[in-house]
Amino acid sequence: MDVTKKYGMIQPGSSDTMAMRAVFIIDPKATVRCILYYPSSTGRNFDEIKRIMLAIQKADAEGIARRLPTGSRATM
């Protein structure tokens, strides 16, 4: 249970032994790139996990992602 406590996977108000489900996407440099949390009653969506992983890889390979300056808003 040490890992679940360190990563905040215990839902408030629930049993200390029942962790919520989570997916951690960690790159080869050991940087956590994405965390998906969801209730234990919900199944994983592997298509969504794959989509996120492909998007991260594409952004890294092509430099297409960028950070917005503080205070700016993204436009659709």
N, CA, C and O atoms as a Tinker XYZ file with bonds, in Angstrom:
   304  protein
     1  N      0.810000   -1.198000    0.000000    73     2
     2  CA     0.000000    0.000000    0.000000    64     1     3
     3  C      0.855000    1.264000    0.000000    63     2     4     5
     4  O      0.326000    2.364000   -0.159000    81     3
     5  N      2.168000    1.123000    0.176000    73     3     6
     6  CA     3.026000    2.315000    0.169000    64     5     7
     7  C      2.929000    3.059000   -1.155000    63     6     8     9
     8  O      2.838000    4.287000   -1.172000    81     7
     9  N      2.947000    2.328000   -2.263000    73     7    10
    10  CA     2.881000    2.961000   -3.580000    64     9    11
    11  C      1.556000    3.682000   -3.756000    63    10    12    13
    12  O      1.521000    4.804000   -4.260000    81    11
    13  N      0.471000    3.052000   -3.348000    73    11    14
    14  CA    -0.841000    3.681000   -3.510000    64    13    15
    15  C     -0.946000    4.971000   -2.702000    63    14    16    17
    16  O     -1.573000    5.933000   -3.148000    81    15
    17  N     -0.349000    4.995000   -1.540000    73    15    18
    18  CA    -0.373000    6.213000   -0.721000    64    17    19
    19  C      0.519000    7.286000   -1.321000    63    18    20    21
    20  O      0.140000    8.457000   -1.342000    81    19
    21  N      1.695000    6.914000   -1.810000    73    19    22
    22  CA     2.629000    7.885000   -2.390000    64    21    23
    23  C      2.061000    8.538000   -3.644000    63    22    24    25
    24  O      2.313000    9.715000   -3.897000    81    23
    25  N      1.292000    7.778000   -4.435000    73    23    26
    26  CA     0.733000    8.311000   -5.674000    64    25    27
    27  C     -0.702000    8.802000   -5.517000    63    26    28    29
    28  O     -1.353000    9.119000   -6.512000    81    27
    29  N     -1.203000    8.869000   -4.293000    73    27    30
    30  CA    -2.537000    9.412000   -4.047000    64    29    31
    31  C     -3.660000    8.590000   -4.633000    63    30    32    33
    32  O     -4.627000    9.145000   -5.154000    81    31
    33  N     -3.548000    7.274000   -4.555000    73    31    34
    34  CA    -4.527000    6.402000   -5.191000    64    33    35
    35  C     -5.610000    5.897000   -4.238000    63    34    36    37
    36  O     -6.433000    5.072000   -4.634000    81    35
    37  N     -5.627000    6.367000   -3.010000    73    35    38
    38  CA    -6.681000    5.983000   -2.075000    64    37    39
    39  C     -7.761000    7.054000   -2.135000    63    38    40    41
    40  O     -7.490000    8.233000   -1.904000    81    39
    41  N     -8.985000    6.641000   -2.446000    73    39    42
    42  CA   -10.087000    7.596000   -2.541000    64    41    43
    43  C    -10.462000    8.092000   -1.154000    63    42    44    45
    44  O    -10.563000    7.300000   -0.217000    81    43
    45  N    -10.671000    9.411000   -1.014000    73    43    46
    46  CA   -11.096000    9.959000    0.289000    64    45    47
    47  C    -12.399000    9.309000    0.748000    63    46    48    49
    48  O    -13.332000    9.139000   -0.037000    81    47
    49  N    -12.447000    8.954000    2.007000    73    47    50
    50  CA   -13.663000    8.369000    2.573000    64    49    51
    51  C    -13.862000    6.893000    2.271000    63    50    52    53
    52  O    -14.887000    6.322000    2.641000    81    51
    53  N    -12.892000    6.261000    1.598000    73    51    54
    54  CA   -13.034000    4.841000    1.288000    64    53    55
    55  C    -12.102000    4.023000    2.176000    63    54    56    57
    56  O    -11.374000    4.573000    3.002000    81    55
    57  N    -12.132000    2.746000    2.002000    73    55    58
    58  CA   -11.276000    1.836000    2.761000    64    57    59
    59  C     -9.808000    2.162000    2.513000    63    58    60    61
    60  O     -9.437000    2.546000    1.403000    81    59
    61  N     -8.980000    2.013000    3.526000    73    59    62
    62  CA    -7.534000    2.245000    3.379000    64    61    63
    63  C     -6.865000    1.170000    2.536000    63    62    64    65
    64  O     -5.701000    1.315000    2.164000    81    63
    65  N     -7.579000    0.100000    2.232000    73    63    66
    66  CA    -6.978000   -0.986000    1.460000    64    65    67
    67  C     -7.522000   -1.074000    0.038000    63    66    68    69
    68  O     -7.130000   -1.965000   -0.716000    81    67
    69  N     -8.421000   -0.162000   -0.340000    73    67    70
    70  CA    -9.004000   -0.211000   -1.680000    64    69    71
    71  C     -8.542000    0.999000   -2.492000    63    70    72    73
    72  O     -9.010000    2.119000   -2.285000    81    71
    73  N     -7.624000    0.754000   -3.410000    73    71    74
    74  CA    -7.087000    1.839000   -4.233000    64    73    75
    75  C     -7.981000    2.063000   -5.442000    63    74    76    77
    76  O     -8.625000    1.140000   -5.942000    81    75
    77  N     -8.008000    3.326000   -5.907000    73    75    78
    78  CA    -8.709000    3.600000   -7.158000    64    77    79
    79  C     -7.832000    3.113000   -8.303000    63    78    80    81
    80  O     -6.632000    2.907000   -8.126000    81    79
    81  N     -8.418000    2.932000   -9.456000    73    79    82
    82  CA    -7.646000    2.508000  -10.619000    64    81    83
    83  C     -6.919000    3.708000  -11.200000    63    82    84    85
    84  O     -7.428000    4.829000  -11.201000    81    83
    85  N     -5.733000    3.449000  -11.688000    73    83    86
    86  CA    -4.953000    4.522000  -12.291000    64    85    87
    87  C     -4.045000    3.946000  -13.364000    63    86    88    89
    88  O     -3.604000    2.800000  -13.279000    81    87
    89  N     -3.776000    4.757000  -14.368000    73    87    90
    90  CA    -2.809000    4.417000  -15.414000    64    89    91
    91  C     -1.762000    5.522000  -15.394000    63    90    92    93
    92  O     -2.098000    6.705000  -15.455000    81    91
    93  N     -0.507000    5.137000  -15.308000    73    91    94
    94  CA     0.596000    6.079000  -15.346000    64    93    95
    95  C      1.364000    5.849000  -16.635000    63    94    96    97
    96  O      1.798000    4.727000  -16.898000    81    95
    97  N      1.542000    6.882000  -17.442000    73    95    98
    98  CA     2.362000    6.782000  -18.647000    64    97    99
    99  C      3.663000    7.504000  -18.332000    63    98   100   101
   100  O      3.684000    8.715000  -18.111000    81    99
   101  N      4.757000    6.731000  -18.316000    73    99   102
   102  CA     6.069000    7.230000  -17.936000    64   101   103
   103  C      7.006000    7.046000  -19.117000    63   102   104   105
   104  O      7.108000    5.952000  -19.671000    81   103
   105  N      7.693000    8.118000  -19.505000    73   103   106
   106  CA     8.562000    8.041000  -20.675000    64   105   107
   107  C      9.920000    7.418000  -20.327000    63   106   108   109
   108  O     10.201000    7.167000  -19.155000    81   107
   109  N     10.763000    7.168000  -21.336000    73   107   110
   110  CA    12.066000    6.537000  -21.092000    64   109   111
   111  C     12.994000    7.349000  -20.175000    63   110   112   113
   112  O     13.954000    6.802000  -19.633000    81   111
   113  N     12.715000    8.644000  -19.998000    73   111   114
   114  CA    13.523000    9.470000  -19.098000    64   113   115
   115  C     12.964000    9.474000  -17.675000    63   114   116   117
   116  O     13.404000   10.253000  -16.829000    81   115
   117  N     11.996000    8.604000  -17.420000    73   115   118
   118  CA    11.351000    8.455000  -16.109000    64   117   119
   119  C     10.504000    9.669000  -15.732000    63   118   120   121
   120  O     10.321000    9.957000  -14.549000    81   119
   121  N      9.987000   10.380000  -16.738000    73   119   122
   122  CA     9.089000   11.509000  -16.510000    64   121   123
   123  C      7.648000   11.032000  -16.648000    63   122   124   125
   124  O      7.284000   10.429000  -17.658000    81   123
   125  N      6.833000   11.302000  -15.639000    73   123   126
   126  CA     5.417000   10.948000  -15.719000    64   125   127
   127  C      4.776000   11.911000  -16.708000    63   126   128   129
   128  O      4.765000   13.122000  -16.487000    81   127
   129  N      4.245000   11.375000  -17.790000    73   127   130
   130  CA     3.666000   12.199000  -18.847000    64   129   131
   131  C      2.149000   12.293000  -18.770000    63   130   132   133
   132  O      1.552000   13.249000  -19.264000    81   131
   133  N      1.529000   11.295000  -18.147000    73   131   134
   134  CA     0.072000   11.286000  -18.051000    64   133   135
   135  C     -0.344000   10.390000  -16.883000    63   134   136   137
   136  O      0.242000    9.334000  -16.648000    81   135
   137  N     -1.366000   10.840000  -16.163000    73   135   138
   138  CA    -1.974000   10.022000  -15.113000    64   137   139
   139  C     -3.475000   10.039000  -15.347000    63   138   140   141
   140  O     -4.088000   11.103000  -15.429000    81   139
   141  N     -4.055000    8.868000  -15.454000    73   139   142
   142  CA    -5.509000    8.735000  -15.588000    64   141   143
   143  C     -6.034000    8.064000  -14.331000    63   142   144   145
   144  O     -5.641000    6.940000  -14.019000    81   143
   145  N     -6.916000    8.736000  -13.607000    73   143   146
   146  CA    -7.565000    8.166000  -12.432000    64   145   147
   147  C     -9.026000    7.903000  -12.756000    63   146   148   149
   148  O     -9.665000    8.691000  -13.453000    81   147
   149  N     -9.552000    6.798000  -12.251000    73   147   150
   150  CA   -10.965000    6.522000  -12.423000    64   149   151
   151  C    -11.424000    5.559000  -11.338000    63   150   152   153
   152  O    -10.606000    4.840000  -10.763000    81   151
   153  N    -12.729000    5.535000  -11.048000    73   151   154
   154  CA   -13.246000    4.686000   -9.972000    64   153   155
   155  C    -12.979000    3.207000  -10.241000    63   154   156   157
   156  O    -12.859000    2.786000  -11.391000    81   155
   157  N    -12.888000    2.435000   -9.175000    73   155   158
   158  CA   -12.635000    1.000000   -9.323000    64   157   159
   159  C    -13.774000    0.293000  -10.049000    63   158   160   161
   160  O    -13.594000   -0.824000  -10.535000    81   159
   161  N    -14.940000    0.922000  -10.130000    73   159   162
   162  CA   -16.081000    0.315000  -10.834000    64   161   163
   163  C    -16.013000    0.530000  -12.344000    63   162   164   165
   164  O    -16.824000   -0.024000  -13.085000    81   163
   165  N    -15.052000    1.332000  -12.803000    73   163   166
   166  CA   -14.939000    1.657000  -14.228000    64   165   167
   167  C    -13.791000    0.869000  -14.857000    63   166   168   169
   168  O    -12.699000    0.794000  -14.292000    81   167
   169  N    -14.038000    0.295000  -16.002000    73   167   170
   170  CA   -12.985000   -0.441000  -16.701000    64   169   171
   171  C    -12.038000    0.484000  -17.443000    63   170   172   173
   172  O    -12.349000    1.652000  -17.673000    81   171
   173  N    -10.885000   -0.044000  -17.814000    73   171   174
   174  CA    -9.909000    0.730000  -18.574000    64   173   175
   175  C    -10.316000    0.804000  -20.039000    63   174   176   177
   176  O    -10.926000   -0.121000  -20.576000    81   175
   177  N     -9.971000    1.917000  -20.677000    73   175   178
   178  CA   -10.226000    2.090000  -22.105000    64   177   179
   179  C     -8.874000    2.084000  -22.810000    63   178   180   181
   180  O     -8.197000    3.111000  -22.871000    81   179
   181  N     -8.478000    0.917000  -23.347000    73   179   182
   182  CA    -7.156000    0.787000  -23.951000    64   181   183
   183  C     -7.017000    1.604000  -25.226000    63   182   184   185
   184  O     -5.910000    2.013000  -25.576000    81   183
   185  N     -8.113000    1.848000  -25.922000    73   183   186
   186  CA    -8.042000    2.714000  -27.104000    64   185   187
   187  C     -7.637000    4.133000  -26.698000    63   186   188   189
   188  O     -6.850000    4.774000  -27.394000    81   187
   189  N     -8.162000    4.620000  -25.592000    73   187   190
   190  CA    -7.813000    5.952000  -25.108000    64   189   191
   191  C     -6.360000    5.995000  -24.634000    63   190   192   193
   192  O     -5.653000    6.969000  -24.891000    81   191
   193  N     -5.920000    4.959000  -23.954000    73   191   194
   194  CA    -4.527000    4.894000  -23.495000    64   193   195
   195  C     -3.587000    4.893000  -24.696000    63   194   196   197
   196  O     -2.567000    5.582000  -24.684000    81   195
   197  N     -3.919000    4.133000  -25.721000    73   195   198
   198  CA    -3.098000    4.091000  -26.934000    64   197   199
   199  C     -3.087000    5.459000  -27.620000    63   198   200   201
   200  O     -2.040000    5.908000  -28.086000    81   199
   201  N     -4.242000    6.121000  -27.686000    73   199   202
   202  CA    -4.335000    7.439000  -28.315000    64   201   203
   203  C     -3.423000    8.441000  -27.603000    63   202   204   205
   204  O     -2.723000    9.225000  -28.244000    81   203
   205  N     -3.442000    8.403000  -26.274000    73   203   206
   206  CA    -2.603000    9.311000  -25.499000    64   205   207
   207  C     -1.125000    9.023000  -25.750000    63   206   208   209
   208  O     -0.334000    9.946000  -25.949000    81   207
   209  N     -0.758000    7.757000  -25.741000    73   207   210
   210  CA     0.642000    7.393000  -25.960000    64   209   211
   211  C      1.117000    7.818000  -27.349000    63   210   212   213
   212  O      2.223000    8.340000  -27.492000    81   211
   213  N      0.294000    7.601000  -28.366000    73   211   214
   214  CA     0.658000    8.012000  -29.724000    64   213   215
   215  C      0.770000    9.530000  -29.830000    63   214   216   217
   216  O      1.651000   10.040000  -30.522000    81   215
   217  N     -0.109000   10.247000  -29.154000    73   215   218
   218  CA    -0.056000   11.715000  -29.174000    64   217   219
   219  C      1.217000   12.228000  -28.509000    63   218   220   221
   220  O      1.841000   13.164000  -29.006000    81   219
   221  N      1.599000   11.630000  -27.404000    73   219   222
   222  CA     2.836000   12.029000  -26.721000    64   221   223
   223  C      4.043000   11.742000  -27.614000    63   222   224   225
   224  O      4.937000   12.579000  -27.738000    81   223
   225  N      4.070000   10.561000  -28.235000    73   223   226
   226  CA     5.181000   10.205000  -29.117000    64   225   227
   227  C      5.267000   11.151000  -30.308000    63   226   228   229
   228  O      6.360000   11.573000  -30.686000    81   227
   229  N      4.128000   11.487000  -30.898000    73   227   230
   230  CA     4.116000   12.394000  -32.056000    64   229   231
   231  C      4.588000   13.790000  -31.650000    63   230   232   233
   232  O      5.377000   14.415000  -32.359000    81   231
   233  N      4.104000   14.267000  -30.520000    73   231   234
   234  CA     4.516000   15.584000  -30.044000    64   233   235
   235  C      6.021000   15.633000  -29.800000    63   234   236   237
   236  O      6.680000   16.617000  -30.136000    81   235
   237  N      6.557000   14.573000  -29.220000    73   235   238
   238  CA     7.995000   14.517000  -28.969000    64   237   239
   239  C      8.792000   14.449000  -30.269000    63   238   240   241
   240  O      9.807000   15.131000  -30.414000    81   239
   241  N      8.335000   13.632000  -31.207000    73   239   242
   242  CA     9.066000   13.423000  -32.461000    64   241   243
   243  C      9.027000   14.643000  -33.373000    63   242   244   245
   244  O     10.010000   14.955000  -34.046000    81   243
   245  N      7.887000   15.332000  -33.392000    73   243   246
   246  CA     7.710000   16.430000  -34.341000    64   245   247
   247  C      7.710000   17.810000  -33.705000    63   246   248   249
   248  O      7.627000   18.822000  -34.401000    81   247
   249  N      7.803000   17.849000  -32.390000    73   247   250
   250  CA     7.819000   19.132000  -31.712000    64   249   251
   251  C      6.557000   19.948000  -31.936000    63   250   252   253
   252  O      6.614000   21.174000  -32.036000    81   251
   253  N      5.410000   19.265000  -32.017000    73   251   254
   254  CA     4.176000   19.978000  -32.341000    64   253   255
   255  C      3.453000   20.528000  -31.126000    63   254   256   257
   256  O      2.580000   21.385000  -31.263000    81   255
   257  N      3.798000   20.056000  -29.952000    73   255   258
   258  CA     3.138000   20.563000  -28.749000    64   257   259
   259  C      3.942000   21.732000  -28.216000    63   258   260   261
   260  O      5.167000   21.766000  -28.334000    81   259
   261  N      3.245000   22.682000  -27.633000    73   259   262
   262  CA     3.950000   23.819000  -27.045000    64   261   263
   263  C      3.203000   24.280000  -25.820000    63   262   264   265
   264  O      2.002000   24.050000  -25.682000    81   263
   265  N      3.908000   24.920000  -24.950000    73   263   266
   266  CA     3.283000   25.478000  -23.754000    64   265   267
   267  C      2.821000   26.886000  -24.076000    63   266   268   269
   268  O      3.497000   27.631000  -24.785000    81   267
   269  N      1.672000   27.235000  -23.550000    73   267   270
   270  CA     1.191000   28.600000  -23.711000    64   269   271
   271  C      1.811000   29.465000  -22.620000    63   270   272   273
   272  O      2.030000   28.992000  -21.504000    81   271
   273  N      2.093000   30.719000  -22.929000    73   271   274
   274  CA     2.606000   31.617000  -21.894000    64   273   275
   275  C      1.603000   31.740000  -20.748000    63   274   276   277
   276  O      0.396000   31.624000  -20.961000    81   275
   277  N      2.093000   31.970000  -19.561000    73   275   278
   278  CA     1.234000   32.134000  -18.393000    64   277   279
   279  C      0.182000   33.217000  -18.643000    63   278   280   281
   280  O      0.505000   34.316000  -19.093000    81   279
   281  N     -1.066000   32.896000  -18.349000    73   279   282
   282  CA    -2.131000   33.858000  -18.498000    64   281   283
   283  C     -2.803000   33.859000  -19.871000    63   282   284   285
   284  O     -3.841000   34.497000  -20.041000    81   283
   285  N     -2.229000   33.153000  -20.861000    73   283   286
   286  CA    -2.867000   33.119000  -22.168000    64   285   287
   287  C     -3.904000   32.011000  -22.216000    63   286   288   289
   288  O     -3.899000   31.115000  -21.373000    81   287
   289  N     -4.793000   32.069000  -23.199000    73   287   290
   290  CA    -5.839000   31.067000  -23.332000    64   289   291
   291  C     -5.754000   30.433000  -24.702000    63   290   292   293
   292  O     -5.506000   31.104000  -25.704000    81   291
   293  N     -5.965000   29.118000  -24.730000    73   291   294
   294  CA    -5.972000   28.410000  -26.011000    64   293   295
   295  C     -7.247000   28.773000  -26.772000    63   294   296   297
   296  O     -8.302000   28.969000  -26.168000    81   295
   297  N     -7.146000   28.861000  -28.070000    73   295   298
   298  CA    -8.335000   29.125000  -28.890000    64   297   299
   299  C     -8.650000   27.895000  -29.707000    63   298   300   301
   300  O     -7.756000   27.164000  -30.132000    81   299
   301  N     -9.919000   27.679000  -29.919000    73   299   302
   302  CA   -10.360000   26.534000  -30.704000    64   301   303
   303  C    -10.482000   26.916000  -32.153000    63   302   304
   304  O    -10.844000   26.082000  -32.983000    81   303
